[in-house]
Each structure stands twice: as C-alpha cells, then as structure tokens.
Amino acid sequence: MTKHTLLALALVAGCKSAGMTPEMRTDIQTKVQAAQTPIQDCYQRQLTVNRKLRGMMVVTFAAAADTGAFQEITLRRDEPADPVLKFCVIQELAKLKLAKPPGSRVVIDSYPIKFDWANP
C-alpha cells in the first residue's frame, strides 16, 4: 500500500480586517491553495524521517498594504512539532502575494493546515 498525504487548507472566517472584500478573501484562498503542492512536498519529505508525523498547524499572517506580499507568518498551533516542516511551510507561504495590493494591511488570524496520511 502507498501512503498518500491529505492536506486540507481552508480559509477560516477569522480574518481581522473589517474591509476585507469577498474578492480579497477568494484571492487569499487561491494563493494559499496554490502553495498546497509545495507544502505537501515538504510533508512527504518529512514523512521519510518520521512516519508518525501528523497534526494541524494554524498559521497567522498578514498581507502587506502596498505589495500584497504575505508577511509576519507565525504558527499559533504546531501539532506536528517538526522544525523542518515548520520552516518549509513558512517559506512557501512567504513566496505568496495577492494579485492586487489591498491598500491597507490585512491580517489573517487563523488559517489551518492539516497534515495526515492515509493508506488507500
């Protein structure tokens, strides 16, 4: 049997920005979804080191007002507790940038990333 990674990314309604438009929310979700493959690759690599690696990370980040670049990326929750996975996830999210700068700083207070594997 082959191990497959299930990586669930879901934008939570916990955004701390009164002026967040539905378009901006969709753009954020689209950008984070685009990072799913590299984040999944990070997880797959770390599974070769620790086959029991699983759990949820809850990420907090901000989109810069002038550029839309994702910055100030931190983990509110880190169940896998794997420093290499943590570093990789932060690096992948730091590459992201909104299509249109928001004009004011936008904080995403809670974005869960679930790491789990399953045998098909």
PDB file as gemmi writes it, atoms N, CA and C in Angstrom:
CRYST1    1.000    1.000    1.000  90.00  90.00  90.00 P 1                      
ATOM      1  N   MET A   1       0.835  -1.181   0.000  1.00  0.00           N  
ATOM      2  CA  MET A   1       0.000   0.000   0.000  1.00  0.00           C  
ATOM      3  C   MET A   1       0.878   1.241   0.000  1.00  0.00           C  
ATOM      4  N   THR A   2       0.389   2.253  -0.662  1.00  0.00           N  
ATOM      5  CA  THR A   2       1.119   3.504  -0.762  1.00  0.00           C  
ATOM      6  C   THR A   2       0.518   4.521   0.191  1.00  0.00           C  
ATOM      7  N   LYS A   3       1.381   5.305   0.796  1.00  0.00           N  
ATOM      8  CA  LYS A   3       0.896   6.348   1.682  1.00  0.00           C  
ATOM      9  C   LYS A   3       0.619   7.589   0.861  1.00  0.00           C  
ATOM     10  N   HIS A   4      -0.522   8.189   1.091  1.00  0.00           N  
ATOM     11  CA  HIS A   4      -0.883   9.444   0.445  1.00  0.00           C  
ATOM     12  C   HIS A   4      -1.085  10.490   1.523  1.00  0.00           C  
ATOM     13  N   THR A   5      -0.748  11.693   1.175  1.00  0.00           N  
ATOM     14  CA  THR A   5      -0.925  12.791   2.098  1.00  0.00           C  
ATOM     15  C   THR A   5      -2.251  13.466   1.832  1.00  0.00           C  
ATOM     16  N   LEU A   6      -2.955  13.741   2.880  1.00  0.00           N  
ATOM     17  CA  LEU A   6      -4.162  14.548   2.777  1.00  0.00           C  
ATOM     18  C   LEU A   6      -3.826  15.881   3.399  1.00  0.00           C  
ATOM     19  N   LEU A   7      -3.833  16.917   2.600  1.00  0.00           N  
ATOM     20  CA  LEU A   7      -3.501  18.248   3.090  1.00  0.00           C  
ATOM     21  C   LEU A   7      -4.710  19.132   2.886  1.00  0.00           C  
ATOM     22  N   ALA A   8      -5.348  19.470   3.967  1.00  0.00           N  
ATOM     23  CA  ALA A   8      -6.564  20.275   3.865  1.00  0.00           C  
ATOM     24  C   ALA A   8      -6.248  21.713   4.209  1.00  0.00           C  
ATOM     25  N   LEU A   9      -6.591  22.599   3.304  1.00  0.00           N  
ATOM     26  CA  LEU A   9      -6.431  24.024   3.536  1.00  0.00           C  
ATOM     27  C   LEU A   9      -7.807  24.664   3.450  1.00  0.00           C  
ATOM     28  N   ALA A  10      -8.172  25.403   4.467  1.00  0.00           N  
ATOM     29  CA  ALA A  10      -9.482  26.043   4.437  1.00  0.00           C  
ATOM     30  C   ALA A  10      -9.384  27.426   5.049  1.00  0.00           C  
ATOM     31  N   LEU A  11      -9.834  28.416   4.322  1.00  0.00           N  
ATOM     32  CA  LEU A  11      -9.815  29.774   4.837  1.00  0.00           C  
ATOM     33  C   LEU A  11     -10.910  29.914   5.878  1.00  0.00           C  
ATOM     34  N   VAL A  12     -10.528  30.342   7.044  1.00  0.00           N  
ATOM     35  CA  VAL A  12     -11.462  30.464   8.147  1.00  0.00           C  
ATOM     36  C   VAL A  12     -12.015  31.887   8.168  1.00  0.00           C  
ATOM     37  N   ALA A  13     -13.174  32.027   8.677  1.00  0.00           N  
ATOM     38  CA  ALA A  13     -13.795  33.344   8.747  1.00  0.00           C  
ATOM     39  C   ALA A  13     -13.186  34.204   9.848  1.00  0.00           C  
ATOM     40  N   GLY A  14     -12.044  33.830  10.381  1.00  0.00           N  
ATOM     41  CA  GLY A  14     -11.416  34.577  11.459  1.00  0.00           C  
ATOM     42  C   GLY A  14     -10.468  35.642  10.978  1.00  0.00           C  
ATOM     43  N   CYS A  15     -10.818  36.367   9.955  1.00  0.00           N  
ATOM     44  CA  CYS A  15      -9.961  37.409   9.413  1.00  0.00           C  
ATOM     45  C   CYS A  15     -10.204  38.700  10.176  1.00  0.00           C  
ATOM     46  N   LYS A  16      -9.123  39.321  10.614  1.00  0.00           N  
ATOM     47  CA  LYS A  16      -9.227  40.537  11.399  1.00  0.00           C  
ATOM     48  C   LYS A  16      -9.156  41.768  10.510  1.00  0.00           C  
ATOM     49  N   SER A  17      -9.982  41.877   9.526  1.00  0.00           N  
ATOM     50  CA  SER A  17      -9.973  43.058   8.688  1.00  0.00           C  
ATOM     51  C   SER A  17     -11.395  43.418   8.326  1.00  0.00           C  
ATOM     52  N   ALA A  18     -11.819  44.566   8.824  1.00  0.00           N  
ATOM     53  CA  ALA A  18     -13.189  44.983   8.576  1.00  0.00           C  
ATOM     54  C   ALA A  18     -13.438  45.223   7.099  1.00  0.00           C  
ATOM     55  N   GLY A  19     -12.395  45.616   6.359  1.00  0.00           N  
ATOM     56  CA  GLY A  19     -12.580  45.954   4.959  1.00  0.00           C  
ATOM     57  C   GLY A  19     -12.273  44.838   3.988  1.00  0.00           C  
ATOM     58  N   MET A  20     -12.252  43.597   4.442  1.00  0.00           N  
ATOM     59  CA  MET A  20     -11.920  42.500   3.531  1.00  0.00           C  
ATOM     60  C   MET A  20     -13.110  42.210   2.622  1.00  0.00           C  
ATOM     61  N   THR A  21     -12.848  42.302   1.332  1.00  0.00           N  
ATOM     62  CA  THR A  21     -13.898  42.046   0.351  1.00  0.00           C  
ATOM     63  C   THR A  21     -13.950  40.558   0.010  1.00  0.00           C  
ATOM     64  N   PRO A  22     -15.058  40.103  -0.549  1.00  0.00           N  
ATOM     65  CA  PRO A  22     -15.121  38.701  -0.982  1.00  0.00           C  
ATOM     66  C   PRO A  22     -14.038  38.376  -2.018  1.00  0.00           C  
ATOM     67  N   GLU A  23     -13.716  39.344  -2.879  1.00  0.00           N  
ATOM     68  CA  GLU A  23     -12.656  39.131  -3.878  1.00  0.00           C  
ATOM     69  C   GLU A  23     -11.303  38.913  -3.210  1.00  0.00           C  
ATOM     70  N   MET A  24     -11.037  39.710  -2.171  1.00  0.00           N  
ATOM     71  CA  MET A  24      -9.766  39.570  -1.453  1.00  0.00           C  
ATOM     72  C   MET A  24      -9.703  38.219  -0.740  1.00  0.00           C  
ATOM     73  N   ARG A  25     -10.811  37.823  -0.138  1.00  0.00           N  
ATOM     74  CA  ARG A  25     -10.869  36.527   0.547  1.00  0.00           C  
ATOM     75  C   ARG A  25     -10.612  35.397  -0.450  1.00  0.00           C  
ATOM     76  N   THR A  26     -11.219  35.499  -1.632  1.00  0.00           N  
ATOM     77  CA  THR A  26     -11.018  34.492  -2.685  1.00  0.00           C  
ATOM     78  C   THR A  26      -9.567  34.484  -3.149  1.00  0.00           C  
ATOM     79  N   ASP A  27      -8.974  35.678  -3.300  1.00  0.00           N  
ATOM     80  CA  ASP A  27      -7.578  35.772  -3.733  1.00  0.00           C  
ATOM     81  C   ASP A  27      -6.661  35.116  -2.707  1.00  0.00           C  
ATOM     82  N   ILE A  28      -6.896  35.368  -1.428  1.00  0.00           N  
ATOM     83  CA  ILE A  28      -6.073  34.759  -0.375  1.00  0.00           C  
ATOM     84  C   ILE A  28      -6.203  33.244  -0.427  1.00  0.00           C  
ATOM     85  N   GLN A  29      -7.439  32.774  -0.528  1.00  0.00           N  
ATOM     86  CA  GLN A  29      -7.659  31.329  -0.578  1.00  0.00           C  
ATOM     87  C   GLN A  29      -6.987  30.717  -1.804  1.00  0.00           C  
ATOM     88  N   THR A  30      -7.080  31.377  -2.943  1.00  0.00           N  
ATOM     89  CA  THR A  30      -6.462  30.895  -4.178  1.00  0.00           C  
ATOM     90  C   THR A  30      -4.947  30.823  -4.038  1.00  0.00           C  
ATOM     91  N   LYS A  31      -4.362  31.850  -3.456  1.00  0.00           N  
ATOM     92  CA  LYS A  31      -2.901  31.876  -3.288  1.00  0.00           C  
ATOM     93  C   LYS A  31      -2.436  30.757  -2.359  1.00  0.00           C  
ATOM     94  N   VAL A  32      -3.131  30.564  -1.245  1.00  0.00           N  
ATOM     95  CA  VAL A  32      -2.723  29.515  -0.296  1.00  0.00           C  
ATOM     96  C   VAL A  32      -2.955  28.137  -0.923  1.00  0.00           C  
ATOM     97  N   GLN A  33      -4.026  27.979  -1.685  1.00  0.00           N  
ATOM     98  CA  GLN A  33      -4.264  26.709  -2.381  1.00  0.00           C  
ATOM     99  C   GLN A  33      -3.134  26.425  -3.376  1.00  0.00           C  
ATOM    100  N   ALA A  34      -2.618  27.474  -4.014  1.00  0.00           N  
ATOM    101  CA  ALA A  34      -1.514  27.300  -4.962  1.00  0.00           C  
ATOM    102  C   ALA A  34      -0.255  26.781  -4.273  1.00  0.00           C  
ATOM    103  N   ALA A  35      -0.127  27.059  -2.983  1.00  0.00           N  
ATOM    104  CA  ALA A  35       1.036  26.586  -2.216  1.00  0.00           C  
ATOM    105  C   ALA A  35       0.838  25.164  -1.712  1.00  0.00           C  
ATOM    106  N   GLN A  36      -0.316  24.571  -1.969  1.00  0.00           N  
ATOM    107  CA  GLN A  36      -0.617  23.238  -1.438  1.00  0.00           C  
ATOM    108  C   GLN A  36       0.391  22.192  -1.910  1.00  0.00           C  
ATOM    109  N   THR A  37       0.720  22.188  -3.191  1.00  0.00           N  
ATOM    110  CA  THR A  37       1.656  21.170  -3.700  1.00  0.00           C  
ATOM    111  C   THR A  37       3.029  21.285  -3.060  1.00  0.00           C  
ATOM    112  N   PRO A  38       3.650  22.476  -3.019  1.00  0.00           N  
ATOM    113  CA  PRO A  38       4.961  22.538  -2.345  1.00  0.00           C  
ATOM    114  C   PRO A  38       4.890  22.229  -0.851  1.00  0.00           C  
ATOM    115  N   ILE A  39       3.794  22.619  -0.191  1.00  0.00           N  
ATOM    116  CA  ILE A  39       3.649  22.294   1.231  1.00  0.00           C  
ATOM    117  C   ILE A  39       3.481  20.789   1.399  1.00  0.00           C  
ATOM    118  N   GLN A  40       2.727  20.176   0.514  1.00  0.00           N  
ATOM    119  CA  GLN A  40       2.554  18.720   0.551  1.00  0.00           C  
ATOM    120  C   GLN A  40       3.895  18.016   0.303  1.00  0.00           C  
ATOM    121  N   ASP A  41       4.708  18.568  -0.598  1.00  0.00           N  
ATOM    122  CA  ASP A  41       6.042  18.009  -0.843  1.00  0.00           C  
ATOM    123  C   ASP A  41       6.904  18.077   0.416  1.00  0.00           C  
ATOM    124  N   CYS A  42       6.809  19.181   1.135  1.00  0.00           N  
ATOM    125  CA  CYS A  42       7.534  19.315   2.413  1.00  0.00           C  
ATOM    126  C   CYS A  42       7.125  18.194   3.368  1.00  0.00           C  
ATOM    127  N   TYR A  43       5.828  17.994   3.463  1.00  0.00           N  
ATOM    128  CA  TYR A  43       5.299  16.965   4.365  1.00  0.00           C  
ATOM    129  C   TYR A  43       5.756  15.575   3.938  1.00  0.00           C  
ATOM    130  N   GLN A  44       5.690  15.288   2.653  1.00  0.00           N  
ATOM    131  CA  GLN A  44       6.127  13.979   2.146  1.00  0.00           C  
ATOM    132  C   GLN A  44       7.590  13.720   2.486  1.00  0.00           C  
ATOM    133  N   ARG A  45       8.439  14.744   2.325  1.00  0.00           N  
ATOM    134  CA  ARG A  45       9.867  14.582   2.653  1.00  0.00           C  
ATOM    135  C   ARG A  45      10.046  14.272   4.134  1.00  0.00           C  
ATOM    136  N   GLN A  46       9.304  14.969   4.975  1.00  0.00           N  
ATOM    137  CA  GLN A  46       9.451  14.750   6.411  1.00  0.00           C  
ATOM    138  C   GLN A  46       8.857  13.422   6.862  1.00  0.00           C  
ATOM    139  N   LEU A  47       7.904  12.887   6.119  1.00  0.00           N  
ATOM    140  CA  LEU A  47       7.377  11.555   6.445  1.00  0.00           C  
ATOM    141  C   LEU A  47       8.444  10.479   6.299  1.00  0.00           C  
ATOM    142  N   THR A  48       9.420  10.700   5.447  1.00  0.00           N  
ATOM    143  CA  THR A  48      10.504   9.719   5.303  1.00  0.00           C  
ATOM    144  C   THR A  48      11.391   9.701   6.546  1.00  0.00           C  
ATOM    145  N   VAL A  49      11.374  10.787   7.309  1.00  0.00           N  
ATOM    146  CA  VAL A  49      12.142  10.889   8.547  1.00  0.00           C  
ATOM    147  C   VAL A  49      11.314  10.411   9.744  1.00  0.00           C  
ATOM    148  N   ASN A  50      10.029  10.777   9.729  1.00  0.00           N  
ATOM    149  CA  ASN A  50       9.141  10.437  10.845  1.00  0.00           C  
ATOM    150  C   ASN A  50       7.801   9.988  10.270  1.00  0.00           C  
ATOM    151  N   ARG A  51       7.585   8.696  10.212  1.00  0.00           N  
ATOM    152  CA  ARG A  51       6.362   8.139   9.621  1.00  0.00           C  
ATOM    153  C   ARG A  51       5.107   8.461  10.424  1.00  0.00           C  
ATOM    154  N   LYS A  52       5.279   8.877  11.667  1.00  0.00           N  
ATOM    155  CA  LYS A  52       4.125   9.193  12.517  1.00  0.00           C  
ATOM    156  C   LYS A  52       3.767  10.685  12.491  1.00  0.00           C  
ATOM    157  N   LEU A  53       4.421  11.441  11.652  1.00  0.00           N  
ATOM    158  CA  LEU A  53       4.212  12.880  11.584  1.00  0.00           C  
ATOM    159  C   LEU A  53       2.805  13.203  11.088  1.00  0.00           C  
ATOM    160  N   ARG A  54       2.058  13.919  11.884  1.00  0.00           N  
ATOM    161  CA  ARG A  54       0.710  14.348  11.501  1.00  0.00           C  
ATOM    162  C   ARG A  54       0.245  15.404  12.492  1.00  0.00           C  
ATOM    163  N   GLY A  55      -0.850  16.027  12.173  1.00  0.00           N  
ATOM    164  CA  GLY A  55      -1.422  17.034  13.050  1.00  0.00           C  
ATOM    165  C   GLY A  55      -1.767  18.297  12.296  1.00  0.00           C  
ATOM    166  N   MET A  56      -2.124  19.307  13.038  1.00  0.00           N  
ATOM    167  CA  MET A  56      -2.561  20.555  12.438  1.00  0.00           C  
ATOM    168  C   MET A  56      -1.632  21.702  12.794  1.00  0.00           C  
ATOM    169  N   MET A  57      -1.410  22.546  11.805  1.00  0.00           N  
ATOM    170  CA  MET A  57      -0.754  23.827  12.032  1.00  0.00           C  
ATOM    171  C   MET A  57      -1.823  24.887  11.810  1.00  0.00           C  
ATOM    172  N   VAL A  58      -1.826  25.891  12.653  1.00  0.00           N  
ATOM    173  CA  VAL A  58      -2.702  27.032  12.432  1.00  0.00           C  
ATOM    174  C   VAL A  58      -1.789  28.229  12.215  1.00  0.00           C  
ATOM    175  N   VAL A  59      -1.881  28.781  11.029  1.00  0.00           N  
ATOM    176  CA  VAL A  59      -0.976  29.839  10.585  1.00  0.00           C  
ATOM    177  C   VAL A  59      -1.673  31.189  10.699  1.00  0.00           C  
ATOM    178  N   THR A  60      -0.921  32.188  11.115  1.00  0.00           N  
ATOM    179  CA  THR A  60      -1.351  33.579  11.126  1.00  0.00           C  
ATOM    180  C   THR A  60      -0.395  34.338  10.214  1.00  0.00           C  
ATOM    181  N   PHE A  61      -0.944  35.216   9.375  1.00  0.00           N  
ATOM    182  CA  PHE A  61      -0.091  36.019   8.512  1.00  0.00           C  
ATOM    183  C   PHE A  61      -0.797  37.302   8.142  1.00  0.00           C  
ATOM    184  N   ALA A  62      -0.055  38.211   7.526  1.00  0.00           N  
ATOM    185  CA  ALA A  62      -0.614  39.477   7.082  1.00  0.00           C  
ATOM    186  C   ALA A  62      -0.243  39.687   5.618  1.00  0.00           C  
ATOM    187  N   ALA A  63      -1.102  40.384   4.914  1.00  0.00           N  
ATOM    188  CA  ALA A  63      -0.803  40.798   3.540  1.00  0.00           C  
ATOM    189  C   ALA A  63      -0.434  42.275   3.609  1.00  0.00           C  
ATOM    190  N   ALA A  64       0.739  42.624   3.084  1.00  0.00           N  
ATOM    191  CA  ALA A  64       1.216  43.999   3.133  1.00  0.00           C  
ATOM    192  C   ALA A  64       0.296  44.921   2.341  1.00  0.00           C  
ATOM    193  N   ALA A  65       0.072  46.109   2.872  1.00  0.00           N  
ATOM    194  CA  ALA A  65      -0.833  47.069   2.253  1.00  0.00           C  
ATOM    195  C   ALA A  65      -0.385  47.481   0.854  1.00  0.00           C  
ATOM    196  N   ASP A  66       0.909  47.723   0.695  1.00  0.00           N  
ATOM    197  CA  ASP A  66       1.401  48.275  -0.570  1.00  0.00           C  
ATOM    198  C   ASP A  66       1.759  47.235  -1.618  1.00  0.00           C  
ATOM    199  N   THR A  67       2.091  46.020  -1.192  1.00  0.00           N  
ATOM    200  CA  THR A  67       2.530  44.997  -2.150  1.00  0.00           C  
ATOM    201  C   THR A  67       1.615  43.780  -2.206  1.00  0.00           C  
ATOM    202  N   GLY A  68       0.891  43.517  -1.130  1.00  0.00           N  
ATOM    203  CA  GLY A  68       0.068  42.313  -1.054  1.00  0.00           C  
ATOM    204  C   GLY A  68       0.863  41.073  -0.680  1.00  0.00           C  
ATOM    205  N   ALA A  69       2.166  41.241  -0.443  1.00  0.00           N  
ATOM    206  CA  ALA A  69       3.027  40.105  -0.088  1.00  0.00           C  
ATOM    207  C   ALA A  69       2.656  39.572   1.294  1.00  0.00           C  
ATOM    208  N   PHE A  70       2.680  38.248   1.433  1.00  0.00           N  
ATOM    209  CA  PHE A  70       2.403  37.618   2.718  1.00  0.00           C  
ATOM    210  C   PHE A  70       3.635  37.791   3.607  1.00  0.00           C  
ATOM    211  N   GLN A  71       3.400  38.255   4.817  1.00  0.00           N  
ATOM    212  CA  GLN A  71       4.497  38.511   5.756  1.00  0.00           C  
ATOM    213  C   GLN A  71       4.033  38.236   7.173  1.00  0.00           C  
ATOM    214  N   GLU A  72       4.939  38.391   8.126  1.00  0.00           N  
ATOM    215  CA  GLU A  72       4.629  38.162   9.543  1.00  0.00           C  
ATOM    216  C   GLU A  72       3.962  36.804   9.748  1.00  0.00           C  
ATOM    217  N   ILE A  73       4.503  35.782   9.126  1.00  0.00           N  
ATOM    218  CA  ILE A  73       3.929  34.434   9.177  1.00  0.00           C  
ATOM    219  C   ILE A  73       4.373  33.752  10.462  1.00  0.00           C  
ATOM    220  N   THR A  74       3.404  33.367  11.259  1.00  0.00           N  
ATOM    221  CA  THR A  74       3.695  32.675  12.514  1.00  0.00           C  
ATOM    222  C   THR A  74       2.719  31.515  12.677  1.00  0.00           C  
ATOM    223  N   LEU A  75       3.062  30.621  13.563  1.00  0.00           N  
ATOM    224  CA  LEU A  75       2.186  29.489  13.860  1.00  0.00           C  
ATOM    225  C   LEU A  75       1.553  29.692  15.228  1.00  0.00           C  
ATOM    226  N   ARG A  76       0.244  29.647  15.265  1.00  0.00           N  
ATOM    227  CA  ARG A  76      -0.486  29.702  16.535  1.00  0.00           C  
ATOM    228  C   ARG A  76      -0.582  28.316  17.143  1.00  0.00           C  
ATOM    229  N   ARG A  77      -0.524  27.321  16.286  1.00  0.00           N  
ATOM    230  CA  ARG A  77      -0.620  25.922  16.728  1.00  0.00           C  
ATOM    231  C   ARG A  77       0.301  25.105  15.843  1.00  0.00           C  
ATOM    232  N   ASP A  78       1.045  24.202  16.451  1.00  0.00           N  
ATOM    233  CA  ASP A  78       2.004  23.383  15.704  1.00  0.00           C  
ATOM    234  C   ASP A  78       2.022  21.968  16.267  1.00  0.00           C  
ATOM    235  N   GLU A  79       0.981  21.199  15.928  1.00  0.00           N  
ATOM    236  CA  GLU A  79       0.890  19.823  16.425  1.00  0.00           C  
ATOM    237  C   GLU A  79       1.981  18.912  15.871  1.00  0.00           C  
ATOM    238  N   PRO A  80       2.372  19.032  14.595  1.00  0.00           N  
ATOM    239  CA  PRO A  80       3.445  18.141  14.128  1.00  0.00           C  
ATOM    240  C   PRO A  80       4.767  18.382  14.867  1.00  0.00           C  
ATOM    241  N   ALA A  81       4.979  19.611  15.329  1.00  0.00           N  
ATOM    242  CA  ALA A  81       6.178  19.978  16.096  1.00  0.00           C  
ATOM    243  C   ALA A  81       7.450  19.529  15.402  1.00  0.00           C  
ATOM    244  N   ASP A  82       7.502  19.712  14.102  1.00  0.00           N  
ATOM    245  CA  ASP A  82       8.672  19.345  13.321  1.00  0.00           C  
ATOM    246  C   ASP A  82       9.289  20.636  12.773  1.00  0.00           C  
ATOM    247  N   PRO A  83      10.493  21.002  13.240  1.00  0.00           N  
ATOM    248  CA  PRO A  83      11.078  22.283  12.838  1.00  0.00           C  
ATOM    249  C   PRO A  83      11.342  22.399  11.327  1.00  0.00           C  
ATOM    250  N   VAL A  84      11.677  21.311  10.682  1.00  0.00           N  
ATOM    251  CA  VAL A  84      11.924  21.355   9.234  1.00  0.00           C  
ATOM    252  C   VAL A  84      10.608  21.606   8.484  1.00  0.00           C  
ATOM    253  N   LEU A  85       9.548  20.921   8.876  1.00  0.00           N  
ATOM    254  CA  LEU A  85       8.240  21.136   8.260  1.00  0.00           C  
ATOM    255  C   LEU A  85       7.764  22.568   8.510  1.00  0.00           C  
ATOM    256  N   LYS A  86       7.930  23.043   9.725  1.00  0.00           N  
ATOM    257  CA  LYS A  86       7.535  24.409  10.074  1.00  0.00           C  
ATOM    258  C   LYS A  86       8.263  25.417   9.186  1.00  0.00           C  
ATOM    259  N   PHE A  87       9.572  25.275   9.073  1.00  0.00           N  
ATOM    260  CA  PHE A  87      10.373  26.189   8.255  1.00  0.00           C  
ATOM    261  C   PHE A  87       9.908  26.157   6.802  1.00  0.00           C  
ATOM    262  N   CYS A  88       9.674  24.973   6.282  1.00  0.00           N  
ATOM    263  CA  CYS A  88       9.267  24.810   4.892  1.00  0.00           C  
ATOM    264  C   CYS A  88       7.901  25.462   4.634  1.00  0.00           C  
ATOM    265  N   VAL A  89       6.943  25.252   5.526  1.00  0.00           N  
ATOM    266  CA  VAL A  89       5.605  25.837   5.373  1.00  0.00           C  
ATOM    267  C   VAL A  89       5.709  27.360   5.372  1.00  0.00           C  
ATOM    268  N   ILE A  90       6.468  27.906   6.303  1.00  0.00           N  
ATOM    269  CA  ILE A  90       6.626  29.364   6.382  1.00  0.00           C  
ATOM    270  C   ILE A  90       7.290  29.890   5.117  1.00  0.00           C  
ATOM    271  N   GLN A  91       8.313  29.197   4.624  1.00  0.00           N  
ATOM    272  CA  GLN A  91       8.991  29.635   3.399  1.00  0.00           C  
ATOM    273  C   GLN A  91       8.053  29.616   2.194  1.00  0.00           C  
ATOM    274  N   GLU A  92       7.232  28.603   2.084  1.00  0.00           N  
ATOM    275  CA  GLU A  92       6.303  28.520   0.951  1.00  0.00           C  
ATOM    276  C   GLU A  92       5.249  29.624   1.015  1.00  0.00           C  
ATOM    277  N   LEU A  93       4.730  29.894   2.201  1.00  0.00           N  
ATOM    278  CA  LEU A  93       3.734  30.956   2.337  1.00  0.00           C  
ATOM    279  C   LEU A  93       4.353  32.332   2.107  1.00  0.00           C  
ATOM    280  N   ALA A  94       5.612  32.499   2.464  1.00  0.00           N  
ATOM    281  CA  ALA A  94       6.296  33.786   2.280  1.00  0.00           C  
ATOM    282  C   ALA A  94       6.502  34.123   0.799  1.00  0.00           C  
ATOM    283  N   LYS A  95       6.384  33.152  -0.069  1.00  0.00           N  
ATOM    284  CA  LYS A  95       6.522  33.386  -1.514  1.00  0.00           C  
ATOM    285  C   LYS A  95       5.248  33.978  -2.122  1.00  0.00           C  
ATOM    286  N   LEU A  96       4.155  33.952  -1.362  1.00  0.00           N  
ATOM    287  CA  LEU A  96       2.860  34.339  -1.905  1.00  0.00           C  
ATOM    288  C   LEU A  96       2.628  35.848  -1.852  1.00  0.00           C  
ATOM    289  N   LYS A  97       1.808  36.308  -2.799  1.00  0.00           N  
ATOM    290  CA  LYS A  97       1.498  37.723  -2.912  1.00  0.00           C  
ATOM    291  C   LYS A  97       0.118  37.857  -3.549  1.00  0.00           C  
ATOM    292  N   LEU A  98      -0.710  38.719  -3.004  1.00  0.00           N  
ATOM    293  CA  LEU A  98      -2.036  38.933  -3.563  1.00  0.00           C  
ATOM    294  C   LEU A  98      -1.929  39.563  -4.955  1.00  0.00           C  
ATOM    295  N   ALA A  99      -2.899  39.282  -5.798  1.00  0.00           N  
ATOM    296  CA  ALA A  99      -2.899  39.816  -7.161  1.00  0.00           C  
ATOM    297  C   ALA A  99      -2.982  41.344  -7.157  1.00  0.00           C  
ATOM    298  N   LYS A 100      -3.737  41.885  -6.209  1.00  0.00           N  
ATOM    299  CA  LYS A 100      -3.907  43.331  -6.108  1.00  0.00           C  
ATOM    300  C   LYS A 100      -3.613  43.751  -4.675  1.00  0.00           C  
ATOM    301  N   PRO A 101      -2.651  44.667  -4.461  1.00  0.00           N  
ATOM    302  CA  PRO A 101      -2.370  45.118  -3.092  1.00  0.00           C  
ATOM    303  C   PRO A 101      -3.646  45.645  -2.434  1.00  0.00           C  
ATOM    304  N   PRO A 102      -3.870  45.280  -1.161  1.00  0.00           N  
ATOM    305  CA  PRO A 102      -5.138  45.627  -0.516  1.00  0.00           C  
ATOM    306  C   PRO A 102      -5.307  47.101  -0.149  1.00  0.00           C  
ATOM    307  N   GLY A 103      -4.217  47.881  -0.121  1.00  0.00           N  
ATOM    308  CA  GLY A 103      -4.338  49.285   0.257  1.00  0.00           C  
ATOM    309  C   GLY A 103      -4.194  49.513   1.756  1.00  0.00           C  
ATOM    310  N   SER A 104      -4.575  48.516   2.534  1.00  0.00           N  
ATOM    311  CA  SER A 104      -4.332  48.546   3.982  1.00  0.00           C  
ATOM    312  C   SER A 104      -3.963  47.120   4.400  1.00  0.00           C  
ATOM    313  N   ARG A 105      -3.164  47.045   5.450  1.00  0.00           N  
ATOM    314  CA  ARG A 105      -2.685  45.744   5.926  1.00  0.00           C  
ATOM    315  C   ARG A 105      -3.867  44.842   6.274  1.00  0.00           C  
ATOM    316  N   VAL A 106      -3.814  43.606   5.800  1.00  0.00           N  
ATOM    317  CA  VAL A 106      -4.863  42.629   6.060  1.00  0.00           C  
ATOM    318  C   VAL A 106      -4.254  41.492   6.877  1.00  0.00           C  
ATOM    319  N   VAL A 107      -4.869  41.194   8.021  1.00  0.00           N  
ATOM    320  CA  VAL A 107      -4.382  40.124   8.891  1.00  0.00           C  
ATOM    321  C   VAL A 107      -5.296  38.916   8.770  1.00  0.00           C  
ATOM    322  N   ILE A 108      -4.686  37.775   8.510  1.00  0.00           N  
ATOM    323  CA  ILE A 108      -5.404  36.503   8.522  1.00  0.00           C  
ATOM    324  C   ILE A 108      -5.054  35.866   9.857  1.00  0.00           C  
ATOM    325  N   ASP A 109      -6.014  35.842  10.742  1.00  0.00           N  
ATOM    326  CA  ASP A 109      -5.780  35.451  12.119  1.00  0.00           C  
ATOM    327  C   ASP A 109      -5.673  33.944  12.309  1.00  0.00           C  
ATOM    328  N   SER A 110      -6.294  33.178  11.431  1.00  0.00           N  
ATOM    329  CA  SER A 110      -6.324  31.736  11.647  1.00  0.00           C  
ATOM    330  C   SER A 110      -6.529  31.014  10.322  1.00  0.00           C  
ATOM    331  N   TYR A 111      -5.501  30.318   9.886  1.00  0.00           N  
ATOM    332  CA  TYR A 111      -5.589  29.529   8.651  1.00  0.00           C  
ATOM    333  C   TYR A 111      -5.060  28.135   8.957  1.00  0.00           C  
ATOM    334  N   PRO A 112      -5.945  27.145   9.063  1.00  0.00           N  
ATOM    335  CA  PRO A 112      -5.498  25.796   9.435  1.00  0.00           C  
ATOM    336  C   PRO A 112      -4.921  25.018   8.260  1.00  0.00           C  
ATOM    337  N   ILE A 113      -3.891  24.276   8.538  1.00  0.00           N  
ATOM    338  CA  ILE A 113      -3.308  23.341   7.572  1.00  0.00           C  
ATOM    339  C   ILE A 113      -3.217  22.001   8.290  1.00  0.00           C  
ATOM    340  N   LYS A 114      -3.940  21.020   7.785  1.00  0.00           N  
ATOM    341  CA  LYS A 114      -3.967  19.701   8.427  1.00  0.00           C  
ATOM    342  C   LYS A 114      -3.063  18.751   7.665  1.00  0.00           C  
ATOM    343  N   PHE A 115      -2.207  18.073   8.395  1.00  0.00           N  
ATOM    344  CA  PHE A 115      -1.297  17.080   7.831  1.00  0.00           C  
ATOM    345  C   PHE A 115      -1.714  15.700   8.311  1.00  0.00           C  
ATOM    346  N   ASP A 116      -1.971  14.818   7.390  1.00  0.00           N  
ATOM    347  CA  ASP A 116      -2.351  13.461   7.732  1.00  0.00           C  
ATOM    348  C   ASP A 116      -2.017  12.574   6.529  1.00  0.00           C  
ATOM    349  N   TRP A 117      -1.821  11.309   6.768  1.00  0.00           N  
ATOM    350  CA  TRP A 117      -1.592  10.383   5.666  1.00  0.00           C  
ATOM    351  C   TRP A 117      -2.583   9.250   5.793  1.00  0.00           C  
ATOM    352  N   ALA A 118      -2.808   8.628   4.666  1.00  0.00           N  
ATOM    353  CA  ALA A 118      -3.764   7.506   4.655  1.00  0.00           C  
ATOM    354  C   ALA A 118      -3.285   6.441   3.672  1.00  0.00           C  
ATOM    355  N   ASN A 119      -3.615   5.229   3.944  1.00  0.00           N  
ATOM    356  CA  ASN A 119      -3.346   4.144   3.006  1.00  0.00           C  
ATOM    357  C   ASN A 119      -4.604   3.941   2.170  1.00  0.00           C  
ATOM    358  N   PRO A 120      -4.472   4.005   0.851  1.00  0.00           N  
ATOM    359  CA  PRO A 120      -5.663   3.812   0.016  1.00  0.00           C  
ATOM    360  C   PRO A 120      -6.174   2.389   0.046  1.00  0.00           C  
TER     361      PRO A 120                                                      
END                                                                             
